[in-house]
Amino acid sequence: MAPSIFLADGERFVPTEQARGPWDPEALHGGAPAALIATAFERHDPVPGAPVARMGFELLRPIPLAPLTVEVRTLRPGRRVQELAAELHAELPDGTRALVCRASALRVQEIGRDVPEPPDGALATETMPGPDQGTPVRFALNAEVEQASFAASAMEMRWLDDPKQLGPGRVWMRLRHPLVGEEAASALARLAATADFGNGISASLPFERFLFINADLQVHLHRPPRGEWIGIDARTLLHRGGIGLAESVLHDLDGPVGRGFQALVVASR
């Protein structure tokens, strides 16, 4: 079994079996490249005191199990606000490169200590029960197949609700393996990886009969995440004639840190 989710090869990132997604064995789980891009955002021209406030990932096509490159640039420099953009390209079998994901990030100056405390009820302070109160679960579409994947083997999960029950779900997650080579993922990368599970955690339709693949991932944060464990409290909203949406409250062990949203492509298999 591969020791990390990606291997570094010069400027390229080669996904291992630990990055594999649930819908196609030759495609990645969206959480793996989201963590890779989040790391690139953190490292690109960092500005002290300006943490990431928002990240968006537009998944343009299934991301193949192939070497990837990440390109980041600054769209809006500034002391208080910086806007970043990224592109993820995959190397295809015919030797060409394909754009598979566009991403953006907004870094915003942190709130100063001279700002008054907010009024009662303004802060999201309700915490989830800790991971020690959850049930370890191997999360896979086919639990009988012992195949390595991002959900089944790369991510450790502690469920606070019944994973077999359709509807809203709460789960704690942490990565079992380094992100690239021997390099551990940052808290922001762990959060990006976890946020992409919202539609699976809160599945409102049976996996064996329906597809509900997210076309994007949007994350808004009100403070930087901390630690290895990221909690997700997710629900999926479906309406006939409407658009599928998965929304999640994201936690660390100290409480809520932000929210994630995914627009879903829903169809019968």
Contacts in CASP RR format, 6 or more apart in sequence:
PFRMAT RR
TARGET T0000
AUTHOR 0000-0000-0000
METHOD contacts of the structure
MODEL  1
MAPSIFLADGERFVPTEQARGPWDPEALHGGAPAALIATAFERHDPVPGA
PVARMGFELLRPIPLAPLTVEVRTLRPGRRVQELAAELHAELPDGTRALV
CRASALRVQEIGRDVPEPPDGALATETMPGPDQGTPVRFALNAEVEQASF
AASAMEMRWLDDPKQLGPGRVWMRLRHPLVGEEAASALARLAATADFGNG
ISASLPFERFLFINADLQVHLHRPPRGEWIGIDARTLLHRGGIGLAESVL
HDLDGPVGRGFQALVVASR
1 17 0 8 1.000
1 18 0 8 1.000
1 148 0 8 1.000
1 153 0 8 1.000
2 16 0 8 1.000
2 17 0 8 1.000
2 18 0 8 1.000
2 148 0 8 1.000
2 177 0 8 1.000
3 177 0 8 1.000
3 178 0 8 1.000
3 181 0 8 1.000
3 182 0 8 1.000
4 16 0 8 1.000
4 18 0 8 1.000
4 177 0 8 1.000
4 178 0 8 1.000
4 179 0 8 1.000
4 180 0 8 1.000
4 181 0 8 1.000
4 182 0 8 1.000
4 183 0 8 1.000
5 15 0 8 1.000
5 16 0 8 1.000
5 18 0 8 1.000
5 19 0 8 1.000
5 32 0 8 1.000
5 35 0 8 1.000
5 150 0 8 1.000
5 154 0 8 1.000
5 175 0 8 1.000
5 177 0 8 1.000
5 178 0 8 1.000
5 179 0 8 1.000
5 180 0 8 1.000
6 13 0 8 1.000
6 14 0 8 1.000
6 15 0 8 1.000
6 16 0 8 1.000
6 19 0 8 1.000
6 32 0 8 1.000
6 36 0 8 1.000
6 68 0 8 1.000
6 179 0 8 1.000
6 180 0 8 1.000
6 181 0 8 1.000
7 13 0 8 1.000
7 14 0 8 1.000
7 16 0 8 1.000
7 180 0 8 1.000
7 181 0 8 1.000
8 14 0 8 1.000
8 180 0 8 1.000
8 181 0 8 1.000
9 67 0 8 1.000
11 69 0 8 1.000
12 67 0 8 1.000
12 68 0 8 1.000
12 69 0 8 1.000
12 91 0 8 1.000
13 36 0 8 1.000
13 67 0 8 1.000
13 68 0 8 1.000
13 69 0 8 1.000
13 70 0 8 1.000
13 180 0 8 1.000
14 67 0 8 1.000
14 68 0 8 1.000
15 28 0 8 1.000
15 32 0 8 1.000
15 65 0 8 1.000
15 66 0 8 1.000
15 67 0 8 1.000
15 68 0 8 1.000
17 147 0 8 1.000
17 148 0 8 1.000
17 149 0 8 1.000
17 153 0 8 1.000
18 32 0 8 1.000
18 148 0 8 1.000
18 149 0 8 1.000
18 150 0 8 1.000
18 153 0 8 1.000
18 154 0 8 1.000
18 177 0 8 1.000
19 28 0 8 1.000
19 29 0 8 1.000
19 32 0 8 1.000
19 33 0 8 1.000
19 65 0 8 1.000
19 150 0 8 1.000
19 154 0 8 1.000
20 27 0 8 1.000
20 28 0 8 1.000
20 29 0 8 1.000
20 65 0 8 1.000
20 147 0 8 1.000
20 148 0 8 1.000
20 149 0 8 1.000
20 150 0 8 1.000
21 27 0 8 1.000
21 28 0 8 1.000
21 29 0 8 1.000
21 30 0 8 1.000
21 32 0 8 1.000
21 149 0 8 1.000
21 150 0 8 1.000
21 151 0 8 1.000
22 29 0 8 1.000
22 140 0 8 1.000
22 141 0 8 1.000
22 149 0 8 1.000
22 151 0 8 1.000
22 207 0 8 1.000
23 62 0 8 1.000
23 211 0 8 1.000
23 213 0 8 1.000
24 62 0 8 1.000
25 65 0 8 1.000
25 147 0 8 1.000
26 64 0 8 1.000
26 65 0 8 1.000
27 62 0 8 1.000
27 63 0 8 1.000
27 64 0 8 1.000
27 65 0 8 1.000
28 62 0 8 1.000
28 63 0 8 1.000
28 64 0 8 1.000
28 65 0 8 1.000
28 150 0 8 1.000
29 149 0 8 1.000
29 150 0 8 1.000
29 151 0 8 1.000
29 196 0 8 1.000
30 57 0 8 1.000
30 59 0 8 1.000
30 63 0 8 1.000
30 150 0 8 1.000
30 196 0 8 1.000
30 214 0 8 1.000
30 217 0 8 1.000
31 150 0 8 1.000
31 192 0 8 1.000
31 193 0 8 1.000
31 194 0 8 1.000
31 195 0 8 1.000
31 196 0 8 1.000
31 197 0 8 1.000
31 217 0 8 1.000
32 150 0 8 1.000
32 154 0 8 1.000
32 193 0 8 1.000
33 57 0 8 1.000
33 63 0 8 1.000
33 68 0 8 1.000
33 88 0 8 1.000
33 100 0 8 1.000
33 101 0 8 1.000
34 55 0 8 1.000
34 57 0 8 1.000
34 103 0 8 1.000
34 192 0 8 1.000
34 193 0 8 1.000
34 195 0 8 1.000
34 196 0 8 1.000
34 217 0 8 1.000
35 175 0 8 1.000
35 179 0 8 1.000
35 185 0 8 1.000
35 189 0 8 1.000
35 190 0 8 1.000
35 192 0 8 1.000
35 193 0 8 1.000
36 68 0 8 1.000
36 70 0 8 1.000
36 88 0 8 1.000
36 179 0 8 1.000
36 180 0 8 1.000
36 189 0 8 1.000
37 55 0 8 1.000
37 57 0 8 1.000
37 70 0 8 1.000
37 86 0 8 1.000
37 88 0 8 1.000
37 101 0 8 1.000
37 103 0 8 1.000
37 192 0 8 1.000
38 52 0 8 1.000
38 55 0 8 1.000
38 105 0 8 1.000
38 186 0 8 1.000
38 188 0 8 1.000
38 189 0 8 1.000
38 191 0 8 1.000
38 192 0 8 1.000
39 179 0 8 1.000
39 180 0 8 1.000
39 185 0 8 1.000
39 186 0 8 1.000
39 188 0 8 1.000
39 189 0 8 1.000
40 70 0 8 1.000
40 72 0 8 1.000
40 86 0 8 1.000
41 52 0 8 1.000
41 55 0 8 1.000
41 72 0 8 1.000
41 84 0 8 1.000
41 86 0 8 1.000
41 103 0 8 1.000
41 105 0 8 1.000
41 188 0 8 1.000
42 52 0 8 1.000
42 186 0 8 1.000
42 188 0 8 1.000
42 189 0 8 1.000
44 72 0 8 1.000
44 73 0 8 1.000
44 74 0 8 1.000
44 84 0 8 1.000
45 74 0 8 1.000
45 77 0 8 1.000
45 82 0 8 1.000
47 78 0 8 1.000
47 79 0 8 1.000
47 82 0 8 1.000
47 107 0 8 1.000
49 109 0 8 1.000
49 110 0 8 1.000
50 79 0 8 1.000
50 80 0 8 1.000
50 81 0 8 1.000
50 82 0 8 1.000
50 107 0 8 1.000
50 108 0 8 1.000
50 109 0 8 1.000
50 110 0 8 1.000
51 107 0 8 1.000
51 108 0 8 1.000
51 110 0 8 1.000
51 221 0 8 1.000
51 223 0 8 1.000
51 224 0 8 1.000
52 105 0 8 1.000
52 106 0 8 1.000
52 107 0 8 1.000
52 188 0 8 1.000
52 221 0 8 1.000
52 224 0 8 1.000
53 106 0 8 1.000
53 107 0 8 1.000
53 108 0 8 1.000
53 220 0 8 1.000
53 221 0 8 1.000
54 104 0 8 1.000
54 105 0 8 1.000
54 106 0 8 1.000
54 218 0 8 1.000
54 219 0 8 1.000
54 220 0 8 1.000
54 221 0 8 1.000
55 103 0 8 1.000
55 104 0 8 1.000
55 105 0 8 1.000
55 106 0 8 1.000
55 192 0 8 1.000
55 217 0 8 1.000
55 218 0 8 1.000
55 219 0 8 1.000
56 103 0 8 1.000
56 104 0 8 1.000
56 105 0 8 1.000
56 216 0 8 1.000
56 217 0 8 1.000
56 218 0 8 1.000
56 219 0 8 1.000
57 101 0 8 1.000
57 102 0 8 1.000
57 103 0 8 1.000
57 192 0 8 1.000
57 196 0 8 1.000
57 216 0 8 1.000
57 217 0 8 1.000
57 218 0 8 1.000
58 101 0 8 1.000
58 102 0 8 1.000
58 103 0 8 1.000
58 215 0 8 1.000
58 216 0 8 1.000
59 100 0 8 1.000
59 101 0 8 1.000
59 214 0 8 1.000
59 215 0 8 1.000
59 216 0 8 1.000
59 217 0 8 1.000
60 99 0 8 1.000
60 100 0 8 1.000
60 101 0 8 1.000
60 102 0 8 1.000
61 98 0 8 1.000
61 100 0 8 1.000
62 100 0 8 1.000
63 88 0 8 1.000
63 90 0 8 1.000
63 100 0 8 1.000
63 101 0 8 1.000
64 90 0 8 1.000
64 92 0 8 1.000
64 100 0 8 1.000
66 90 0 8 1.000
66 91 0 8 1.000
66 92 0 8 1.000
66 93 0 8 1.000
67 90 0 8 1.000
67 91 0 8 1.000
68 88 0 8 1.000
68 89 0 8 1.000
68 90 0 8 1.000
68 91 0 8 1.000
68 100 0 8 1.000
69 88 0 8 1.000
69 89 0 8 1.000
69 91 0 8 1.000
69 97 0 8 1.000
70 86 0 8 1.000
70 87 0 8 1.000
70 88 0 8 1.000
71 86 0 8 1.000
71 87 0 8 1.000
71 89 0 8 1.000
72 84 0 8 1.000
72 85 0 8 1.000
72 86 0 8 1.000
73 84 0 8 1.000
73 85 0 8 1.000
73 86 0 8 1.000
74 82 0 8 1.000
74 83 0 8 1.000
74 84 0 8 1.000
75 83 0 8 1.000
75 84 0 8 1.000
75 85 0 8 1.000
75 104 0 8 1.000
76 82 0 8 1.000
76 83 0 8 1.000
79 109 0 8 1.000
80 108 0 8 1.000
80 109 0 8 1.000
81 106 0 8 1.000
81 107 0 8 1.000
81 108 0 8 1.000
81 109 0 8 1.000
82 106 0 8 1.000
82 107 0 8 1.000
83 104 0 8 1.000
83 105 0 8 1.000
83 106 0 8 1.000
83 107 0 8 1.000
84 104 0 8 1.000
84 105 0 8 1.000
84 106 0 8 1.000
84 107 0 8 1.000
85 102 0 8 1.000
85 103 0 8 1.000
85 104 0 8 1.000
86 102 0 8 1.000
86 103 0 8 1.000
86 104 0 8 1.000
86 105 0 8 1.000
87 99 0 8 1.000
87 101 0 8 1.000
87 102 0 8 1.000
87 103 0 8 1.000
88 99 0 8 1.000
88 100 0 8 1.000
88 101 0 8 1.000
88 102 0 8 1.000
88 103 0 8 1.000
89 97 0 8 1.000
89 98 0 8 1.000
89 99 0 8 1.000
89 100 0 8 1.000
90 97 0 8 1.000
90 98 0 8 1.000
90 100 0 8 1.000
91 97 0 8 1.000
92 98 0 8 1.000
124 222 0 8 1.000
124 249 0 8 1.000
124 255 0 8 1.000
124 256 0 8 1.000
124 258 0 8 1.000
125 255 0 8 1.000
125 256 0 8 1.000
126 255 0 8 1.000
126 256 0 8 1.000
127 251 0 8 1.000
127 254 0 8 1.000
127 255 0 8 1.000
127 256 0 8 1.000
128 160 0 8 1.000
128 170 0 8 1.000
128 172 0 8 1.000
128 231 0 8 1.000
128 233 0 8 1.000
128 251 0 8 1.000
128 255 0 8 1.000
129 160 0 8 1.000
130 158 0 8 1.000
130 160 0 8 1.000
130 172 0 8 1.000
130 229 0 8 1.000
130 253 0 8 1.000
131 158 0 8 1.000
131 172 0 8 1.000
131 174 0 8 1.000
131 229 0 8 1.000
131 231 0 8 1.000
132 158 0 8 1.000
133 158 0 8 1.000
133 160 0 8 1.000
134 158 0 8 1.000
134 159 0 8 1.000
134 160 0 8 1.000
134 172 0 8 1.000
135 158 0 8 1.000
135 159 0 8 1.000
135 160 0 8 1.000
136 156 0 8 1.000
136 157 0 8 1.000
136 158 0 8 1.000
136 159 0 8 1.000
137 157 0 8 1.000
137 158 0 8 1.000
137 159 0 8 1.000
137 163 0 8 1.000
138 152 0 8 1.000
138 153 0 8 1.000
138 157 0 8 1.000
139 151 0 8 1.000
139 152 0 8 1.000
139 155 0 8 1.000
139 157 0 8 1.000
139 163 0 8 1.000
140 147 0 8 1.000
140 149 0 8 1.000
140 151 0 8 1.000
140 152 0 8 1.000
141 207 0 8 1.000
141 208 0 8 1.000
148 154 0 8 1.000
150 193 0 8 1.000
151 197 0 8 1.000
153 176 0 8 1.000
154 175 0 8 1.000
154 176 0 8 1.000
154 177 0 8 1.000
155 173 0 8 1.000
155 174 0 8 1.000
155 175 0 8 1.000
155 176 0 8 1.000
155 193 0 8 1.000
155 194 0 8 1.000
155 197 0 8 1.000
156 173 0 8 1.000
156 174 0 8 1.000
156 175 0 8 1.000
156 176 0 8 1.000
157 171 0 8 1.000
157 172 0 8 1.000
157 173 0 8 1.000
158 171 0 8 1.000
158 172 0 8 1.000
158 173 0 8 1.000
159 169 0 8 1.000
159 170 0 8 1.000
159 171 0 8 1.000
160 169 0 8 1.000
160 170 0 8 1.000
160 171 0 8 1.000
160 172 0 8 1.000
161 168 0 8 1.000
161 169 0 8 1.000
161 170 0 8 1.000
161 171 0 8 1.000
163 171 0 8 1.000
166 203 0 8 1.000
166 204 0 8 1.000
166 205 0 8 1.000
166 206 0 8 1.000
167 202 0 8 1.000
167 203 0 8 1.000
167 204 0 8 1.000
167 235 0 8 1.000
167 236 0 8 1.000
168 202 0 8 1.000
168 233 0 8 1.000
168 234 0 8 1.000
168 235 0 8 1.000
168 236 0 8 1.000
169 201 0 8 1.000
169 202 0 8 1.000
169 233 0 8 1.000
169 234 0 8 1.000
169 235 0 8 1.000
170 201 0 8 1.000
170 231 0 8 1.000
170 232 0 8 1.000
170 233 0 8 1.000
170 234 0 8 1.000
171 197 0 8 1.000
171 201 0 8 1.000
171 231 0 8 1.000
171 232 0 8 1.000
171 234 0 8 1.000
172 229 0 8 1.000
172 230 0 8 1.000
172 231 0 8 1.000
172 232 0 8 1.000
173 190 0 8 1.000
173 193 0 8 1.000
173 194 0 8 1.000
173 197 0 8 1.000
173 229 0 8 1.000
173 230 0 8 1.000
173 231 0 8 1.000
173 232 0 8 1.000
174 190 0 8 1.000
174 228 0 8 1.000
174 229 0 8 1.000
174 230 0 8 1.000
175 185 0 8 1.000
175 190 0 8 1.000
175 193 0 8 1.000
175 228 0 8 1.000
178 184 0 8 1.000
178 185 0 8 1.000
179 185 0 8 1.000
179 189 0 8 1.000
185 193 0 8 1.000
187 224 0 8 1.000
187 225 0 8 1.000
187 226 0 8 1.000
187 227 0 8 1.000
187 228 0 8 1.000
187 230 0 8 1.000
187 252 0 8 1.000
188 224 0 8 1.000
188 225 0 8 1.000
190 225 0 8 1.000
190 227 0 8 1.000
190 228 0 8 1.000
190 230 0 8 1.000
191 219 0 8 1.000
191 221 0 8 1.000
191 225 0 8 1.000
191 230 0 8 1.000
191 250 0 8 1.000
191 252 0 8 1.000
191 257 0 8 1.000
192 217 0 8 1.000
192 219 0 8 1.000
193 230 0 8 1.000
194 230 0 8 1.000
194 231 0 8 1.000
194 232 0 8 1.000
194 250 0 8 1.000
195 217 0 8 1.000
195 219 0 8 1.000
195 232 0 8 1.000
195 248 0 8 1.000
195 250 0 8 1.000
195 260 0 8 1.000
196 214 0 8 1.000
196 217 0 8 1.000
196 262 0 8 1.000
197 232 0 8 1.000
197 234 0 8 1.000
198 232 0 8 1.000
198 234 0 8 1.000
198 236 0 8 1.000
198 246 0 8 1.000
198 248 0 8 1.000
198 260 0 8 1.000
198 262 0 8 1.000
199 212 0 8 1.000
199 213 0 8 1.000
199 214 0 8 1.000
199 234 0 8 1.000
199 236 0 8 1.000
199 246 0 8 1.000
199 262 0 8 1.000
199 264 0 8 1.000
200 212 0 8 1.000
200 234 0 8 1.000
200 236 0 8 1.000
200 246 0 8 1.000
201 232 0 8 1.000
201 234 0 8 1.000
201 248 0 8 1.000
202 234 0 8 1.000
202 235 0 8 1.000
202 236 0 8 1.000
202 246 0 8 1.000
202 248 0 8 1.000
203 212 0 8 1.000
203 236 0 8 1.000
204 212 0 8 1.000
204 236 0 8 1.000
204 238 0 8 1.000
205 212 0 8 1.000
205 238 0 8 1.000
205 266 0 8 1.000
208 269 0 8 1.000
209 268 0 8 1.000
209 269 0 8 1.000
210 266 0 8 1.000
210 267 0 8 1.000
210 268 0 8 1.000
210 269 0 8 1.000
211 265 0 8 1.000
211 266 0 8 1.000
211 267 0 8 1.000
211 268 0 8 1.000
211 269 0 8 1.000
212 236 0 8 1.000
212 244 0 8 1.000
212 264 0 8 1.000
212 265 0 8 1.000
212 266 0 8 1.000
213 264 0 8 1.000
213 265 0 8 1.000
214 246 0 8 1.000
214 262 0 8 1.000
214 263 0 8 1.000
214 264 0 8 1.000
214 265 0 8 1.000
215 262 0 8 1.000
215 263 0 8 1.000
215 264 0 8 1.000
215 265 0 8 1.000
216 262 0 8 1.000
216 263 0 8 1.000
217 260 0 8 1.000
217 261 0 8 1.000
217 262 0 8 1.000
218 260 0 8 1.000
218 261 0 8 1.000
218 262 0 8 1.000
219 250 0 8 1.000
219 258 0 8 1.000
219 259 0 8 1.000
219 260 0 8 1.000
219 261 0 8 1.000
220 258 0 8 1.000
220 259 0 8 1.000
220 260 0 8 1.000
221 250 0 8 1.000
221 257 0 8 1.000
221 258 0 8 1.000
222 256 0 8 1.000
222 257 0 8 1.000
222 258 0 8 1.000
223 257 0 8 1.000
223 258 0 8 1.000
224 257 0 8 1.000
225 250 0 8 1.000
225 252 0 8 1.000
225 257 0 8 1.000
226 252 0 8 1.000
226 253 0 8 1.000
226 254 0 8 1.000
227 252 0 8 1.000
227 253 0 8 1.000
229 252 0 8 1.000
229 253 0 8 1.000
230 250 0 8 1.000
230 251 0 8 1.000
230 252 0 8 1.000
231 250 0 8 1.000
231 251 0 8 1.000
231 252 0 8 1.000
232 248 0 8 1.000
232 249 0 8 1.000
232 250 0 8 1.000
232 251 0 8 1.000
233 248 0 8 1.000
233 249 0 8 1.000
233 251 0 8 1.000
234 246 0 8 1.000
234 247 0 8 1.000
234 248 0 8 1.000
234 249 0 8 1.000
235 246 0 8 1.000
235 247 0 8 1.000
235 248 0 8 1.000
236 244 0 8 1.000
236 245 0 8 1.000
236 246 0 8 1.000
236 264 0 8 1.000
237 244 0 8 1.000
237 245 0 8 1.000
237 246 0 8 1.000
237 247 0 8 1.000
238 244 0 8 1.000
238 264 0 8 1.000
238 266 0 8 1.000
243 263 0 8 1.000
243 264 0 8 1.000
244 263 0 8 1.000
244 264 0 8 1.000
244 266 0 8 1.000
245 261 0 8 1.000
245 262 0 8 1.000
245 263 0 8 1.000
245 264 0 8 1.000
246 261 0 8 1.000
246 262 0 8 1.000
246 264 0 8 1.000
247 259 0 8 1.000
247 260 0 8 1.000
247 261 0 8 1.000
247 262 0 8 1.000
248 259 0 8 1.000
248 260 0 8 1.000
248 261 0 8 1.000
249 256 0 8 1.000
249 258 0 8 1.000
249 259 0 8 1.000
249 260 0 8 1.000
250 256 0 8 1.000
250 257 0 8 1.000
250 258 0 8 1.000
250 259 0 8 1.000
250 260 0 8 1.000
251 257 0 8 1.000
END
